[in-house]
């Protein structure tokens, strides 16, 4: 039970870290796109 719980926790934290990384990447892309679009 404990091992399964720990595995689930590790999987969830990995998922969250992955999602956060993707969000940062998308934010950077969006910012660079808007900057290019506005010509700054």
Steps between C-alpha positions, in 0.01 A plus 500: 500500500775743600705430187199550272418825679859621467506403132175688441637807676821490294296463179279796592796722587667402172182586311473839671865581429451403134186716471676794666791465258259494205318807630829691530596399147161606361520830689841572352375415149192717545705794629751477215214476249324809636829691512568412136142587406510842667847567359675590826 
